[in-house]
Amino acid sequence: MRHPSVSIITVCYNAQDTIEATINSVRRQTYDNYEYIIVDGASTDDTMLIVEQNRDAITRYISEPDEGLYYAMNKALDMATGDYVWFINAGDRIPHANTLEKIMESSYVLQDIYYGKTKIINSKGKVIGERRLKPPQYLTKYSFLWGMVVCHQSAVVRREIVGKYDTQYKITADYDWLLSAIEKADPNKMRRSRRTYSYFLAGGMSKTNMKKGNMERFKIMVKHYGFFLAFIFNVFMTFRYVKDRLTRKSMT
């Protein structure tokens, strides 16, 4: 089996406080067949100064105005040349120097999707927990009826099966993108790892964004599952969210 190439992609905007840690986590990878692409949305802080200071670790970068996160991701997909794509955005990190090496050498037959666990870190890079939703052993699109069981940053996807992000969704286009990739993937070529694939920087959506994100998620669920399943599981997830919030409140 040849060693496939991987396009690691970081999109960012005004990320001067987090971008260097992300770059360094990519720089130290022992797997050598990857390219590193950074797409910046014309930052007004020192993000691009930091990027230029770390030019040796970056294959290609661009900084120009765009219309938002998913427009930048689509731009990065146009730039990517790897067999696989892996989004590690500003503030997120690849956990260990051999993480990518272990992913790419984990099977004799190349998979359509490799996926693993995600840990949450704070602004200082300290692990503060794992995501509540865990990746299932066998992944299908119906796994996502329960929520985002595979974090976007913990999925390495064959470039041939990925499409562009649907920019009508401003908050949850990654949910739609992963579902679309799973629908195109060979069901026998999606490999789960018990390893942690990414460290995800903690950060909450505002209440306004949360409401909008839920509305977008419902539209995506209708698109992939039909109205009936989307309605039933949306009610269930809302009930579970309220229950979790009440439980946490009672413990404080």
Legacy VTK file of the C-alpha trace (Angstrom):
# vtk DataFile Version 3.0
C-alpha trace
ASCII
DATASET POLYDATA
POINTS 252 float
0.000 0.000 0.000
1.379 3.399 -0.952
1.367 6.116 1.651
-1.511 8.413 0.651
-1.133 12.163 0.659
-3.185 14.257 3.074
-4.228 17.882 2.748
-4.379 19.356 6.261
-6.429 22.547 6.140
-6.737 25.424 8.579
-9.161 28.284 8.017
-8.884 31.298 10.268
-9.818 34.898 10.903
-8.243 37.138 13.561
-6.673 34.114 15.228
-3.425 35.624 16.499
-3.876 34.028 19.924
-4.453 30.472 18.655
-2.991 29.977 15.175
0.610 29.245 16.192
-0.340 26.323 18.445
-2.322 24.855 15.563
0.573 25.295 13.143
3.015 23.709 15.587
0.774 20.673 16.041
0.918 20.151 12.279
4.616 20.916 11.986
5.622 18.097 14.343
3.815 15.318 12.443
6.140 12.413 11.685
4.118 11.366 8.642
5.795 13.113 5.737
3.298 12.852 2.867
1.068 15.801 3.651
0.541 19.378 2.582
-0.579 22.152 4.891
-2.952 24.820 3.598
-4.059 27.923 5.486
-6.919 30.106 4.257
-7.291 33.385 6.125
-10.224 35.756 5.734
-8.137 38.960 5.607
-7.416 39.157 9.324
-6.925 42.595 10.819
-4.731 41.420 13.712
-1.307 39.716 13.640
-2.548 36.361 12.336
-0.801 36.663 8.984
2.416 37.901 10.594
2.475 34.675 12.617
1.669 32.628 9.516
4.533 34.236 7.601
6.907 33.644 10.523
6.025 29.944 10.284
6.219 29.774 6.488
8.512 26.753 6.618
5.689 24.614 8.024
3.080 25.694 5.460
2.708 24.500 1.877
0.332 27.195 0.649
-1.561 30.039 2.240
-3.850 32.810 1.145
-5.337 35.821 2.904
-8.250 37.645 1.317
-11.798 38.686 2.212
-14.460 35.997 2.026
-18.088 35.590 2.971
-17.559 33.345 5.974
-16.192 30.107 7.352
-17.623 27.701 4.794
-16.669 29.885 1.835
-13.102 29.691 3.131
-13.346 25.916 3.470
-14.556 25.625 -0.114
-11.634 27.761 -1.238
-9.292 25.421 0.621
-10.855 22.383 -1.059
-10.100 23.974 -4.441
-6.470 24.351 -3.366
-6.106 20.835 -1.950
-4.237 18.161 -3.919
-4.087 15.337 -1.349
-5.790 11.961 -1.487
-7.470 12.917 1.800
-8.592 16.156 3.427
-8.457 16.944 7.133
-9.732 20.211 8.630
-7.886 21.395 11.744
-8.990 24.958 12.291
-7.350 27.747 14.253
-7.272 26.870 17.938
-7.688 23.148 17.309
-4.678 20.841 17.447
-3.462 17.451 16.342
-2.794 15.661 19.660
0.497 13.832 19.062
3.419 13.880 16.661
2.526 10.430 15.327
-1.253 10.966 15.062
-1.366 11.256 11.270
1.152 8.441 10.868
-1.033 6.122 12.941
-4.143 7.095 10.965
-2.607 6.430 7.581
-0.893 3.209 8.609
-3.903 1.779 10.441
-5.172 -0.411 7.585
-3.828 -2.334 4.623
-6.708 -1.194 2.411
-7.224 2.524 1.998
-10.467 3.646 3.591
-12.950 6.274 2.447
-13.214 7.785 5.917
-10.997 7.454 8.981
-12.536 8.774 12.194
-11.651 8.913 15.862
-12.299 10.560 19.203
-12.153 14.216 20.142
-10.967 15.838 23.347
-11.856 19.361 24.442
-9.098 21.800 25.405
-9.150 25.250 26.966
-7.325 28.333 25.698
-4.120 27.166 27.400
-4.196 23.828 25.569
-5.153 21.816 28.656
-7.504 18.882 28.106
-10.718 19.532 30.030
-12.782 16.554 28.871
-14.128 14.502 25.997
-17.110 15.225 23.805
-20.331 13.769 25.191
-21.119 12.093 21.856
-18.748 9.248 20.990
-17.972 7.853 17.525
-19.730 4.525 16.911
-17.907 1.370 15.871
-19.914 1.168 12.657
-20.680 4.483 11.027
-23.720 5.153 8.839
-25.642 8.311 8.113
-28.215 7.156 10.657
-25.568 7.425 13.375
-25.955 11.203 13.004
-29.622 11.124 13.924
-28.341 11.287 17.501
-26.210 14.346 16.815
-22.676 15.022 15.573
-21.239 11.691 16.747
-18.033 12.308 14.783
-16.474 15.728 15.213
-15.605 17.471 11.953
-11.961 17.806 13.071
-11.745 14.080 13.795
-12.667 12.856 10.317
-10.071 12.310 7.596
-12.004 11.904 4.354
-10.984 10.760 0.881
-11.024 13.820 -1.337
-12.769 12.047 -4.207
-15.962 11.618 -2.169
-16.225 15.085 -0.663
-18.293 17.865 -2.134
-18.315 21.553 -1.359
-19.853 22.953 1.803
-23.390 24.218 1.277
-23.017 27.885 2.142
-26.733 28.403 2.712
-25.924 26.970 6.159
-23.927 29.478 8.182
-23.357 27.394 11.336
-23.907 23.686 10.628
-22.686 23.117 7.064
-20.075 20.689 8.432
-22.928 18.429 9.613
-24.354 18.351 6.081
-20.878 17.895 4.557
-20.031 14.858 6.671
-23.428 13.273 6.064
-22.989 13.729 2.315
-19.522 12.146 2.457
-20.854 9.165 4.425
-23.611 8.673 1.863
-20.984 8.491 -0.899
-18.546 6.293 1.042
-18.305 2.524 0.752
-19.994 1.216 3.936
-17.110 -1.229 4.360
-14.455 1.482 4.078
-15.106 3.639 7.107
-12.638 2.858 9.864
-13.020 3.894 13.485
-10.001 4.332 15.710
-9.970 4.371 19.492
-7.314 7.066 19.237
-7.977 10.755 19.717
-7.706 12.463 16.338
-8.093 16.068 17.433
-8.101 18.504 20.310
-11.040 20.873 19.903
-10.839 24.356 21.412
-13.803 24.939 23.717
-16.096 27.782 22.794
-19.838 28.193 23.060
-22.276 29.558 20.529
-24.330 32.547 21.543
-27.992 31.913 22.207
-28.828 33.541 18.875
-26.430 31.285 16.993
-27.623 28.244 18.919
-31.224 28.861 17.844
-30.168 29.445 14.248
-27.925 26.365 14.339
-30.801 24.205 15.542
-32.996 25.475 12.719
-30.274 24.707 10.191
-29.712 21.255 11.660
-33.402 20.441 11.289
-33.328 21.458 7.605
-30.281 19.253 7.069
-31.958 16.331 8.822
-35.033 16.696 6.595
-32.744 16.705 3.554
-30.984 13.476 4.537
-33.651 11.571 6.495
-37.047 12.950 5.489
-39.430 15.010 7.589
-40.766 12.270 9.884
-37.412 11.001 11.195
-36.067 14.537 11.366
-39.013 15.696 13.490
-38.920 12.711 15.881
-35.187 12.909 16.528
-35.162 16.693 16.742
-37.742 16.506 19.530
-35.653 13.833 21.252
-32.435 15.871 21.036
-34.206 18.968 22.354
-35.546 16.965 25.302
-32.079 15.532 25.987
-30.490 18.982 25.859
-33.004 20.412 28.341
-32.529 17.404 30.631
-28.729 17.809 30.560
-28.999 21.524 31.354
-31.324 20.852 34.312
-29.011 18.106 35.576
-25.961 20.382 35.451
-27.871 23.177 37.170
-28.926 20.872 40.002
-25.283 19.898 40.564
-24.105 23.492 40.992
LINES 1 253
252 0 1 2 3 4 5 6 7 8 9 10 11 12 13 14 15 16 17 18 19 20 21 22 23 24 25 26 27 28 29 30 31 32 33 34 35 36 37 38 39 40 41 42 43 44 45 46 47 48 49 50 51 52 53 54 55 56 57 58 59 60 61 62 63 64 65 66 67 68 69 70 71 72 73 74 75 76 77 78 79 80 81 82 83 84 85 86 87 88 89 90 91 92 93 94 95 96 97 98 99 100 101 102 103 104 105 106 107 108 109 110 111 112 113 114 115 116 117 118 119 120 121 122 123 124 125 126 127 128 129 130 131 132 133 134 135 136 137 138 139 140 141 142 143 144 145 146 147 148 149 150 151 152 153 154 155 156 157 158 159 160 161 162 163 164 165 166 167 168 169 170 171 172 173 174 175 176 177 178 179 180 181 182 183 184 185 186 187 188 189 190 191 192 193 194 195 196 197 198 199 200 201 202 203 204 205 206 207 208 209 210 211 212 213 214 215 216 217 218 219 220 221 222 223 224 225 226 227 228 229 230 231 232 233 234 235 236 237 238 239 240 241 242 243 244 245 246 247 248 249 250 251
